[in-house]
Amino acid sequence: MSFALKGVAYITGAGSGIGQHAAYSLARQGVRQFALLDRNPAKDTIRELRKNHPDVQVKEIQLDVADEAAVNDSVEQTVKEFGRLDYAFNNAGIGGTLDTTDKIDKDDFERVLGVNTLGVWLCHRAQIRQMLKQEKISESFRSYRGSIVNMASMYGVVGPSLSVPSTAYATSKHAVVGLTRADAIAFAHQGIKINAICPGYVATPLVMGSMNQGSVMDDERTKVPLRRLAAMEEMGDCVAFLHSEASSYMIGANMIADGGFTIT
């Protein structure tokens, strides 16, 4: 399906994984201007984008999403470079310690929430402030001043598996779901579309590196009705859909893409 997207995309955690593949998916749908943000270089993402889409324009920005001043500056840099900001994907996040509450240190808990919740909120806030200043990208009644997709998780809508006691992570992602719902209501009438994606287990390099006979992740895969992990490009396509006019009547949605894990 083609969504014929036009405009400027801003993606955190764009150097690898789902953020990287979201950039590829948006480019396939027509986006040609990207602000790619990561704590590490996004050179692989940029090289692949330019290989497949020679006309793409990229602004690479090193960013710690928990740094308020740096986040605000990154949005300002994006707008200075491209004139506006149409599609934001707040993807950067960390997994944190796999422990129950009685075993988690306060510093570890705060570190996970600092990136996964506060970091998303800081980016989200800066994006909203910019989008309120700009007009819709087209005259279509299905168009918006801007679209934001926040990275949540299937563990933002259900509790984590007993074999994966990711208490801090689940807490942070439940908070992202709440943020998405609250601000979707607050800004829908002002022309900003806000949704979240809730992936299940995805075959990222980190996850695949832990997959071996008898591993926890190998056991978790057997609980997925599709009996496989998601490909990163599948999650990228979900992000492109949520940014497109095909999802124009969706606000505050938490798009669960988990192979059926949460319905078993």
VENGIDA-V55777 format. One record per residue. N is the residue number from 0. RES is the residue in one small letter. SS is DSSP state (H for helix, E for strand, L for the rest). Layout:
N_RES_SS + N_RES_SS
This chain:
0_m_L + 1_s_L + 2_f_L + 3_a_L + 4_l_L + 5_k_L + 6_g_L + 7_v_E + 8_a_E + 9_y_E + 10_i_E + 11_t_E + 12_g_L + 13_a_L + 14_g_L + 15_s_L + 16_g_H + 17_i_H + 18_g_H + 19_q_H + 20_h_H + 21_a_H + 22_a_H + 23_y_H + 24_s_H + 25_l_H + 26_a_H + 27_r_H + 28_q_L + 29_g_L + 30_v_L + 31_r_L + 32_q_E + 33_f_E + 34_a_E + 35_l_E + 36_l_E + 37_d_E + 38_r_L + 39_n_L + 40_p_L + 41_a_L + 42_k_H + 43_d_H + 44_t_H + 45_i_H + 46_r_H + 47_e_H + 48_l_H + 49_r_H + 50_k_H + 51_n_H + 52_h_L + 53_p_L + 54_d_L + 55_v_L + 56_q_E + 57_v_E + 58_k_E + 59_e_E + 60_i_E + 61_q_E + 62_l_L + 63_d_L + 64_v_L + 65_a_L + 66_d_L + 67_e_H + 68_a_H + 69_a_H + 70_v_H + 71_n_H + 72_d_H + 73_s_H + 74_v_H + 75_e_H + 76_q_H + 77_t_H + 78_v_H + 79_k_H + 80_e_H + 81_f_H + 82_g_L + 83_r_L + 84_l_L + 85_d_L + 86_y_E + 87_a_E + 88_f_E + 89_n_E + 90_n_L + 91_a_L + 92_g_L + 93_i_L + 94_g_L + 95_g_L + 96_t_L + 97_l_L + 98_d_E + 99_t_L + 100_t_H + 101_d_H + 102_k_H + 103_i_L + 104_d_L + 105_k_H + 106_d_H + 107_d_H + 108_f_H + 109_e_H + 110_r_H + 111_v_H + 112_l_H + 113_g_H + 114_v_H + 115_n_H + 116_t_H + 117_l_H + 118_g_H + 119_v_H + 120_w_H + 121_l_H + 122_c_H + 123_h_H + 124_r_H + 125_a_H + 126_q_H + 127_i_H + 128_r_H + 129_q_H + 130_m_H + 131_l_L + 132_k_L + 133_q_L + 134_e_L + 135_k_L + 136_i_L + 137_s_L + 138_e_L + 139_s_L + 140_f_L + 141_r_L + 142_s_L + 143_y_L + 144_r_L + 145_g_E + 146_s_E + 147_i_E + 148_v_E + 149_n_E + 150_m_E + 151_a_L + 152_s_L + 153_m_H + 154_y_H + 155_g_H + 156_v_L + 157_v_L + 158_g_L + 159_p_L + 160_s_L + 161_l_L + 162_s_L + 163_v_L + 164_p_L + 165_s_E + 166_t_H + 167_a_H + 168_y_H + 169_a_H + 170_t_H + 171_s_H + 172_k_H + 173_h_H + 174_a_H + 175_v_H + 176_v_H + 177_g_H + 178_l_H + 179_t_H + 180_r_H + 181_a_H + 182_d_H + 183_a_H + 184_i_H + 185_a_H + 186_f_H + 187_a_H + 188_h_H + 189_q_H + 190_g_L + 191_i_E + 192_k_E + 193_i_E + 194_n_E + 195_a_E + 196_i_E + 197_c_E + 198_p_E + 199_g_L + 200_y_L + 201_v_E + 202_a_L + 203_t_L + 204_p_H + 205_l_H + 206_v_H + 207_m_H + 208_g_H + 209_s_H + 210_m_L + 211_n_L + 212_q_L + 213_g_L + 214_s_L + 215_v_H + 216_m_H + 217_d_H + 218_d_H + 219_e_H + 220_r_H + 221_t_L + 222_k_L + 223_v_L + 224_p_L + 225_l_L + 226_r_L + 227_r_L + 228_l_L + 229_a_E + 230_a_L + 231_m_H + 232_e_H + 233_e_H + 234_m_H + 235_g_H + 236_d_H + 237_c_H + 238_v_H + 239_a_H + 240_f_H + 241_l_H + 242_h_H + 243_s_L + 244_e_H + 245_a_H + 246_s_H + 247_s_L + 248_y_L + 249_m_L + 250_i_L + 251_g_L + 252_a_L + 253_n_E + 254_m_E + 255_i_E + 256_a_E + 257_d_L + 258_g_L + 259_g_L + 260_f_H + 261_t_H + 262_i_H + 263_t_L
